[in-house]
């Protein structure tokens, strides 16, 4: 069976060499879980933000709208801080330590 080699669209750029099929699955899973966590909390943030903007602009309820916007910001910050790697990076940056890998 012949081996399929990657082809670069630009002849000046060489394609990367083929690896032996070794992939870092734990890193892929960690990245996927982090992305899904961020997507979940960003969706909650946007839903609350839209409700707040509705109350501020259309329903003439600036206090209610302002409350929803503050809750939306708090939800986004809470969701970001629930990510263990980001939380560790923020703590190490505050203390001057090295970031996580």
DSSP file (Angstrom, degrees, kcal/mol; ACC not computed):
  #  RESIDUE AA STRUCTURE BP1 BP2  ACC     N-H-->O    O-->H-N    N-H-->O    O-->H-N    TCO  KAPPA ALPHA  PHI   PSI    X-CA   Y-CA   Z-CA
    1    1 A X              0   0    0      0, 0.0     2,-0.1     0, 0.0     0, 0.0   0.000 360.0 360.0 360.0 133.2    0.0    0.0    0.0
    2    2 A X        -     0   0    0      1,-0.1     2,-0.4     0, 0.0     0, 0.0  -0.468 360.0-118.5 -81.2 151.7    1.4    3.4   -1.0
    3    3 A X        -     0   0    0     -2,-0.1     2,-0.5     1,-0.0    -1,-0.1  -0.739  21.6-130.3 -90.9 132.2    1.9    6.1    1.6
    4    4 A X        -     0   0    0     -2,-0.4     2,-0.4     0, 0.0    -1,-0.0  -0.730  22.7-157.9 -85.5 123.5   -0.1    9.4    1.0
    5    5 A X        -     0   0    0     -2,-0.5     2,-0.1    13,-0.0    12,-0.1  -0.822  20.9-112.9-101.0 138.4    2.2   12.4    1.3
    6    6 A X        -     0   0    0     -2,-0.4     2,-0.5    10,-0.2     9,-0.2  -0.436  28.8-144.7 -68.4 144.6    0.8   15.8    2.1
    7    7 A X        -     0   0    0     -2,-0.1     2,-0.4     7,-0.1     7,-0.1  -0.938   4.1-142.3-115.0 131.7    1.1   18.3   -0.7
    8    8 A X        -     0   0    0     -2,-0.5     7,-0.1     5,-0.1     6,-0.0  -0.743   8.6-142.2 -90.6 137.8    1.7   22.0   -0.1
    9    9 A X  S    S+     0   0    0     -2,-0.4     2,-0.5     1,-0.1    -1,-0.1   0.756  93.4  56.8 -69.0 -22.5   -0.1   24.6   -2.3
   10   10 A X  S >  S-     0   0    0      3,-0.2     3,-1.4     1,-0.1    -1,-0.1  -0.945  75.5-150.6-110.6 122.1    3.1   26.7   -2.3
   11   11 A X  T 3  S+     0   0    0     -2,-0.5    -1,-0.1     1,-0.3    -2,-0.0   0.718  95.9  62.1 -65.7 -18.0    6.3   25.0   -3.5
   12   12 A X  T 3  S+     0   0    0      1,-0.1     2,-0.6     2,-0.1    -1,-0.3   0.716  94.5  70.7 -78.1 -19.3    8.4   27.2   -1.3
   13   13 A X  S <  S-     0   0    0     -3,-1.4     2,-0.3    -5,-0.0    -3,-0.2  -0.875  78.1-146.4-102.6 119.2    6.7   25.8    1.8
   14   14 A X        -     0   0    0     -2,-0.6     3,-0.1     1,-0.1    -7,-0.1  -0.636  20.2-117.5 -82.4 138.1    7.6   22.3    2.6
   15   15 A X        -     0   0    0     -2,-0.3     3,-0.1    -9,-0.2    -1,-0.1  -0.389  38.7 -95.4 -70.2 154.0    4.9   20.1    4.2
   16   16 A X        -     0   0    0      1,-0.1   -10,-0.2    -2,-0.1    -1,-0.1  -0.350  46.7 -98.7 -67.3 150.4    5.6   18.8    7.7
   17   17 A X        -     0   0    0      1,-0.1     2,-0.2    -3,-0.1    -1,-0.1  -0.353  42.5-100.6 -67.8 150.9    7.0   15.3    7.8
   18   18 A X        -     0   0    0     -3,-0.1     2,-0.1     1,-0.1    -1,-0.1  -0.501  36.5-140.8 -71.2 136.6    4.6   12.4    8.6
   19   19 A X        -     0   0    0     -2,-0.2    -1,-0.1    -3,-0.1     4,-0.0  -0.409  29.2 -98.7 -90.0 174.2    4.6   11.3   12.1
   20   20 A X        -     0   0    0     -2,-0.1     3,-0.1     1,-0.1    -1,-0.1   0.161  67.7 -89.1 -80.2  21.3    4.4    7.7   13.2
   21   21 A X  S    S+     0   0    0      1,-0.3     2,-0.6     0, 0.0    -1,-0.1   0.561  82.6 144.5  84.5   8.4    0.7    8.0   13.9
   22   22 A X        -     0   0    0      2,-0.0     2,-0.4     3,-0.0    -1,-0.3  -0.707  24.0-180.0 -84.8 123.6    1.2    9.1   17.5
   23   23 A X        -     0   0    0     -2,-0.6     2,-1.5    -3,-0.1     3,-0.2  -0.917  34.7-123.1-122.5 151.2   -1.3   11.7   18.6
   24   24 A X     >  +     0   0    0     -2,-0.4     4,-1.8     1,-0.2     3,-0.4  -0.649  36.6 172.3 -92.0  79.8   -1.6   13.4   22.0
   25   25 A X  H  > S+     0   0    0     -2,-1.5     4,-2.8     1,-0.2     5,-0.2   0.861  72.7  56.9 -62.8 -39.0   -5.2   12.4   22.7
   26   26 A X  H  > S+     0   0    0      1,-0.2     4,-2.3     2,-0.2    -1,-0.2   0.899 108.6  48.5 -60.2 -36.5   -5.3   13.7   26.3
   27   27 A X  H  > S+     0   0    0     -3,-0.4     4,-2.3     2,-0.2    -1,-0.2   0.886 111.4  50.0 -68.6 -37.3   -4.3   17.1   25.0
   28   28 A X  H  X S+     0   0    0     -4,-1.8     4,-2.6     2,-0.2    -2,-0.2   0.927 112.5  46.7 -64.5 -44.0   -7.1   16.9   22.3
   29   29 A X  H  X S+     0   0    0     -4,-2.8     4,-2.7     2,-0.2     5,-0.2   0.900 112.4  50.0 -65.3 -41.1   -9.6   15.9   24.9
   30   30 A X  H  X S+     0   0    0     -4,-2.3     4,-2.2    -5,-0.2    -1,-0.2   0.904 112.5  47.3 -64.5 -41.1   -8.5   18.7   27.3
   31   31 A X  H  X S+     0   0    0     -4,-2.3     4,-2.4     2,-0.2    -2,-0.2   0.915 112.9  49.0 -65.9 -42.7   -8.8   21.3   24.5
   32   32 A X  H  X S+     0   0    0     -4,-2.6     4,-2.6     2,-0.2     5,-0.2   0.932 112.3  47.6 -62.5 -46.7  -12.2   20.0   23.4
   33   33 A X  H  X S+     0   0    0     -4,-2.7     4,-2.1     1,-0.2    -1,-0.2   0.891 112.4  49.8 -63.7 -39.0  -13.6   20.1   27.0
   34   34 A X  H  X S+     0   0    0     -4,-2.2     4,-2.3    -5,-0.2    -1,-0.2   0.903 111.6  48.4 -64.3 -40.8  -12.2   23.6   27.5
   35   35 A X  H  X S+     0   0    0     -4,-2.4     4,-2.6     2,-0.2    -2,-0.2   0.911 111.8  48.9 -65.9 -42.6  -13.7   24.8   24.3
   36   36 A X  H  X S+     0   0    0     -4,-2.6     4,-2.3     2,-0.2    -1,-0.2   0.878 110.9  51.0 -66.1 -36.7  -17.1   23.3   25.1
   37   37 A X  H  X S+     0   0    0     -4,-2.1     4,-2.2    -5,-0.2     5,-0.2   0.930 112.2  46.5 -63.9 -45.1  -17.0   24.8   28.6
   38   38 A X  H  X S+     0   0    0     -4,-2.3     4,-2.3     1,-0.2    -2,-0.2   0.907 112.3  50.7 -63.5 -41.8  -16.2   28.2   27.1
   39   39 A X  H  X S+     0   0    0     -4,-2.6     4,-2.1     2,-0.2    -1,-0.2   0.895 109.8  50.8 -63.3 -41.1  -19.0   27.8   24.5
   40   40 A X  H  X S+     0   0    0     -4,-2.3     4,-2.0     1,-0.2    -2,-0.2   0.945 114.5  41.6 -62.4 -49.3  -21.5   26.9   27.2
   41   41 A X  H  X S+     0   0    0     -4,-2.2     4,-2.3     1,-0.2    -1,-0.2   0.834 113.2  53.2 -72.6 -30.5  -20.8   29.9   29.4
   42   42 A X  H  X S+     0   0    0     -4,-2.3     4,-2.6    -5,-0.2    -1,-0.2   0.880 108.6  50.9 -69.1 -36.3  -20.5   32.3   26.4
   43   43 A X  H  X S+     0   0    0     -4,-2.1     4,-2.3     2,-0.2    -2,-0.2   0.915 111.1  47.6 -65.6 -42.5  -24.0   31.1   25.3
   44   44 A X  H  X S+     0   0    0     -4,-2.0     4,-2.3     2,-0.2     5,-0.2   0.919 112.1  51.5 -61.8 -42.7  -25.4   31.7   28.8
   45   45 A X  H  X S+     0   0    0     -4,-2.3     4,-2.5     1,-0.2    -2,-0.2   0.929 110.8  46.9 -59.3 -47.4  -23.7   35.1   28.8
   46   46 A X  H  X S+     0   0    0     -4,-2.6     4,-2.5     2,-0.2    -1,-0.2   0.888 110.6  51.9 -66.4 -38.4  -25.2   36.1   25.4
   47   47 A X  H  X S+     0   0    0     -4,-2.3     4,-2.0     2,-0.2    -1,-0.2   0.938 113.6  43.7 -63.2 -45.6  -28.7   34.9   26.3
   48   48 A X  H  X S+     0   0    0     -4,-2.3     4,-2.4     1,-0.2    -2,-0.2   0.881 112.8  53.0 -66.4 -37.2  -28.6   37.0   29.5
   49   49 A X  H  X S+     0   0    0     -4,-2.5     4,-2.6    -5,-0.2    -2,-0.2   0.908 108.5  49.4 -64.6 -41.6  -27.1   40.0   27.7
   50   50 A X  H  X S+     0   0    0     -4,-2.5     4,-2.2     2,-0.2    -1,-0.2   0.892 110.9  49.8 -65.6 -38.5  -29.9   39.9   25.1
   51   51 A X  H  X S+     0   0    0     -4,-2.0     4,-2.3     2,-0.2    -2,-0.2   0.922 111.7  49.3 -64.2 -42.8  -32.6   39.8   27.8
   52   52 A X  H  X S+     0   0    0     -4,-2.4     4,-2.2     1,-0.2    -2,-0.2   0.909 111.0  48.7 -62.6 -42.4  -30.9   42.7   29.5
   53   53 A X  H  X S+     0   0    0     -4,-2.6     4,-2.7     2,-0.2     5,-0.5   0.872 108.5  55.0 -66.4 -35.3  -30.7   44.7   26.3
   54   54 A X  H  X>S+     0   0    0     -4,-2.2     5,-2.1     1,-0.2     4,-1.8   0.950 110.6  44.8 -59.9 -48.5  -34.4   43.9   25.6
   55   55 A X  H  <5S+     0   0    0     -4,-2.3     6,-3.4     3,-0.2    -2,-0.2   0.875 116.6  46.4 -65.7 -35.8  -35.4   45.3   29.0
   56   56 A X  H  <5S+     0   0    0     -4,-2.2    -1,-0.2     4,-0.2    -2,-0.2   0.910 126.0  24.8 -72.4 -41.0  -33.2   48.4   28.6
   57   57 A X  H  <5S+     0   0    0     -4,-2.7    -3,-0.2    -5,-0.2    -2,-0.2   0.915 133.6  21.7 -94.8 -47.6  -34.1   49.4   25.1
   58   58 A X  T  <5S+     0   0    0     -4,-1.8    -3,-0.2    -5,-0.5    -4,-0.1   0.903 125.0  42.3 -93.5 -45.2  -37.6   48.0   24.3
   59   59 A X  S   <S-     0   0    0     -5,-2.1    -4,-0.2     2,-0.1    -1,-0.1   0.454  97.3-128.8 -86.8   0.5  -39.4   47.4   27.6
   60   60 A X        +     0   0    0     -6,-0.3     2,-0.4     1,-0.2    -4,-0.2   0.895  66.0 130.9  53.3  45.3  -38.1   50.7   29.2
   61   61 A X     >  +     0   0    0     -6,-3.4     4,-2.9    -7,-0.2     5,-0.2  -0.680  23.7 168.2-123.9  77.9  -36.8   49.0   32.3
   62   62 A X  H  > S+     0   0    0     -2,-0.4     4,-2.5     1,-0.2     5,-0.2   0.843  77.1  50.2 -64.2 -33.2  -33.3   50.3   32.7
   63   63 A X  H  > S+     0   0    0      2,-0.2     4,-2.0     1,-0.2    -1,-0.2   0.922 114.0  44.0 -71.2 -41.7  -32.9   48.8   36.2
   64   64 A X  H  > S+     0   0    0      2,-0.2     4,-2.3     1,-0.2    -2,-0.2   0.922 116.0  48.4 -66.1 -43.5  -34.0   45.4   35.2
   65   65 A X  H  X S+     0   0    0     -4,-2.9     4,-2.2     1,-0.2    -2,-0.2   0.910 110.9  50.2 -63.2 -42.5  -31.9   45.5   32.1
   66   66 A X  H  X S+     0   0    0     -4,-2.5     4,-2.3    -5,-0.2    -1,-0.2   0.882 109.0  52.8 -62.6 -38.2  -28.9   46.7   34.0
   67   67 A X  H  X S+     0   0    0     -4,-2.0     4,-2.3     2,-0.2    -2,-0.2   0.929 109.9  47.6 -62.5 -45.5  -29.4   43.8   36.5
   68   68 A X  H  X S+     0   0    0     -4,-2.3     4,-2.2     1,-0.2    -2,-0.2   0.873 110.9  51.6 -64.7 -36.5  -29.5   41.3   33.6
   69   69 A X  H  X S+     0   0    0     -4,-2.2     4,-2.2     2,-0.2    -1,-0.2   0.909 110.5  48.1 -67.6 -41.0  -26.4   42.8   32.0
   70   70 A X  H  X S+     0   0    0     -4,-2.3     4,-2.4     2,-0.2    -2,-0.2   0.898 112.0  49.6 -64.4 -39.6  -24.5   42.6   35.3
   71   71 A X  H  X S+     0   0    0     -4,-2.3     4,-2.5     2,-0.2    -2,-0.2   0.880 109.1  53.5 -65.5 -36.8  -25.6   39.0   35.8
   72   72 A X  H  X S+     0   0    0     -4,-2.2     4,-2.0     2,-0.2    -2,-0.2   0.915 110.4  45.9 -63.8 -42.9  -24.5   38.2   32.2
   73   73 A X  H  X S+     0   0    0     -4,-2.2     4,-2.4     1,-0.2    -2,-0.2   0.914 113.1  50.0 -65.8 -42.1  -21.0   39.6   33.0
   74   74 A X  H  X S+     0   0    0     -4,-2.4     4,-2.7     1,-0.2    -2,-0.2   0.892 109.2  52.0 -63.5 -39.0  -20.8   37.7   36.3
   75   75 A X  H  X S+     0   0    0     -4,-2.5     4,-2.5     2,-0.2    -1,-0.2   0.900 109.9  48.8 -65.1 -39.9  -21.9   34.5   34.5
   76   76 A X  H  X S+     0   0    0     -4,-2.0     4,-2.3     2,-0.2    -2,-0.2   0.931 113.4  45.9 -66.1 -44.3  -19.1   34.9   31.9
   77   77 A X  H  X S+     0   0    0     -4,-2.4     4,-2.3     2,-0.2    -2,-0.2   0.916 113.5  50.1 -64.1 -42.3  -16.5   35.5   34.5
   78   78 A X  H  X S+     0   0    0     -4,-2.7     4,-1.0     1,-0.2    -2,-0.2   0.918 111.4  48.7 -61.4 -43.9  -17.7   32.6   36.6
   79   79 A X  H  < S+     0   0    0     -4,-2.5     4,-0.4     1,-0.2     3,-0.3   0.881 111.7  48.7 -65.5 -38.2  -17.6   30.3   33.6
   80   80 A X  H >< S+     0   0    0     -4,-2.3     3,-1.1     1,-0.2    -1,-0.2   0.884 110.0  51.6 -68.5 -37.5  -14.1   31.4   32.7
   81   81 A X  H 3< S+     0   0    0     -4,-2.3    -1,-0.2     1,-0.2    -2,-0.2   0.664  97.6  67.5 -76.0 -14.0  -12.8   30.9   36.2
   82   82 A X  T 3< S+     0   0    0     -4,-1.0     2,-0.6    -3,-0.3    -1,-0.2   0.668  76.5  96.7 -76.4 -15.3  -14.3   27.4   36.3
   83   83 A X  S <> S-     0   0    0     -3,-1.1     4,-2.6    -4,-0.4     5,-0.2  -0.652  71.2-150.2 -73.5 117.3  -11.7   26.3   33.7
   84   84 A X  H  > S+     0   0    0     -2,-0.6     4,-2.4     1,-0.2     5,-0.2   0.869  92.0  50.0 -62.7 -37.1   -8.9   24.8   35.8
   85   85 A X  H  > S+     0   0    0      2,-0.2     4,-2.2     1,-0.2    15,-0.3   0.917 113.7  44.8 -67.9 -41.7   -6.1   25.7   33.4
   86   86 A X  H  > S+     0   0    0      2,-0.2     4,-2.5     1,-0.2    -2,-0.2   0.906 113.1  51.5 -67.3 -40.6   -7.2   29.3   33.1
   87   87 A X  H  X S+     0   0    0     -4,-2.6     4,-2.2     1,-0.2    -2,-0.2   0.909 111.2  47.7 -61.5 -42.0   -7.7   29.5   36.9
   88   88 A X  H  X S+     0   0    0     -4,-2.4     4,-2.5    -5,-0.2    -1,-0.2   0.893 111.4  50.9 -66.6 -39.3   -4.2   28.2   37.4
   89   89 A X  H  X S+     0   0    0     -4,-2.2     4,-2.1     2,-0.2    -2,-0.2   0.895 110.2  49.1 -65.4 -39.7   -2.7   30.6   34.9
   90   90 A X  H  X S+     0   0    0     -4,-2.5     4,-1.9     2,-0.2    -2,-0.2   0.917 113.1  47.2 -66.0 -42.5   -4.4   33.6   36.6
   91   91 A X  H  X S+     0   0    0     -4,-2.2     4,-1.6     1,-0.2    -2,-0.2   0.906 113.3  47.6 -66.5 -40.3   -3.2   32.5   40.0
   92   92 A X  H  X>S+     0   0    0     -4,-2.5     5,-2.6     1,-0.2     4,-1.0   0.844 111.0  51.8 -70.6 -31.4    0.4   31.9   38.7
   93   93 A X  H  <5S+     0   0    0     -4,-2.1    -1,-0.2     3,-0.2    -2,-0.2   0.866 108.6  51.6 -69.3 -35.3    0.3   35.3   37.0
   94   94 A X  H  <5S+     0   0    0     -4,-1.9    -2,-0.2     1,-0.2    -1,-0.2   0.842 117.6  37.9 -69.7 -31.8   -0.8   37.0   40.2
   95   95 A X  H  <5S-     0   0    0     -4,-1.6    -1,-0.2    -5,-0.1    -2,-0.2   0.538 114.3-113.3 -95.7  -7.1    2.1   35.4   42.1
   96   96 A X  T  <5 +     0   0    0     -4,-1.0    -3,-0.2     1,-0.2    -4,-0.1   0.669  69.4 137.8  85.0  17.5    4.7   35.7   39.3
   97   97 A X      < -     0   0    0     -5,-2.6    -1,-0.2    -6,-0.2     2,-0.1  -0.278  61.1 -79.7 -88.3 177.5    5.0   31.9   38.7
   98   98 A X        -     0   0    0      1,-0.1    -1,-0.1    -2,-0.1    -6,-0.0  -0.473  49.4-108.7 -77.2 150.2    5.2   30.1   35.4
   99   99 A X        -     0   0    0     -2,-0.1    -1,-0.1     1,-0.1   -10,-0.1  -0.323  37.6 -99.2 -73.0 160.8    2.0   29.4   33.4
  100  100 A X              0   0    0    -15,-0.3    -1,-0.1     1,-0.1   -15,-0.0  -0.343 360.0 360.0 -75.2 161.7    0.5   25.9   33.2
  101  101 A X              0   0    0     -2,-0.1    -1,-0.1     0, 0.0   -16,-0.0   0.404 360.0 360.0-104.8 360.0    1.1   23.8   30.1
